[in-house]
């Protein structure tokens, strides 16, 4: 899940400001966490507590009301009564990565991903985007190869993951739908040499760069791991309460180990 958060932070300065190159500083002026991170951690919190996904999303968004939410999600989280609004946007996919870290089977991945989506994104395309993203990450965590993951997502969801990043980049524009975001984001990770390359691929497409890199980062973490230097830098952008949620989820996934996935020294380092 830290991979998705790192991708969000790396992509944040370039949202709507296409640079069409892989040469850019990973962290620097304008880097910050956005709604992608807030909502991802809200889903993680709900998974740990067995709670209500809608309630958790509202609680986290209200703590960070200026994180860059879309207008419909903004109206939704400010209301206690609002129900799902039939969205097919990429918000369901950018927040779903925690599911892949707790699900024990393919069926559970798909079920949990659907539940996280439907509280807002109950359009079939919104549900599919969340399921495809979570399944790709889960398959990578099971040791499946990029080719096998590509085939599973293509067969299961009808997404075309065959166009190389260099060809995508030339004509790619701003698209906030799941259908327009999830396939290229997954391709950026499946084609990458390593974690950093996946993020650079995603940001270089242009468009909704933070969400593209968030989705790509979630998959790249499962494929390659997050380099410790990038992990430390990303953690340094999070306020302590969000770091605490991530730390608890880390330990939850590690079966209660004090060290968790990243180790005690990394968690004690605040940069």
C-alpha positions, 0 to 999 in steps of 0.5 A: 500500500505504501507504493500507492501512496508514494505514487500519489505523492510523486505524481501530485505536482504533475496532475493536469500538467503533462510533462511527457518525459520520464526525467523529473524529480521524484520529490520536490516543489509541489509534492504532497499527498492528495485525496488518493492517499487519504481515501486509500488509508480510509479503506485500510482503516475500515479493513482493519476494524471490520467497519463501514467503508462509507463511514471510514471514507467520510471520517478521513475525508472530513479530517483532510477536507482540502486534499483535492477531491472531485466535486461529487465525492466532496458533496458525498463525504460532507453529507451523512445521508448521501448514497452512491452516485453511480460514478465510473470515475477512477476514485474507486481504483485509486483507493483499493490497494489495501484489499490486495494485502488482506484478501486470502483468495481471488474471490475475496479480492473481487468481493472486497474490491466491489464493496469498497467501490459501491459505497460511491462508485456503483456504476459497473465500470467503477466497480470493474476498475476497483476489482481489476486494480486489486486483482492485479496487485493480489496476483503479483503478491502471489508471485504471478508474472507480468504476462500472467497478470496482463492475461488475467486482467484482459480476460477478466475485464476486457481491458487492453493492456497491449499498448506500450507506454511509449506509444500511449504517451504520445496521445494520452490525455486527461481522463478520470474514468476507470476505463481510461485510467486503470489499463494504462496505469497497470501497463506502466507497472507491468512494463517497468524495470523496477518500482521507480521506473513504474512511477516514471512511466505513469507520470510521463503519460500526463493527465491525472498523473497522481492517480495513474502513479498511485495505481501503478505504484500499488502494483509495482510495490507487489512486483518489485517492492518499494526502495527504502529511500523512496519509502522514507521520503514518501513517509516524510510527507504524511502527518503523524495520524496518517503515518499511524494508520499506515503503520497499523496496517503494516503490522496488521498485514504482518500478523502483529509483528512489531517490525511489520513489513518495513522494519522498526528503524524505517518507522522511527525515521521521520523525514 
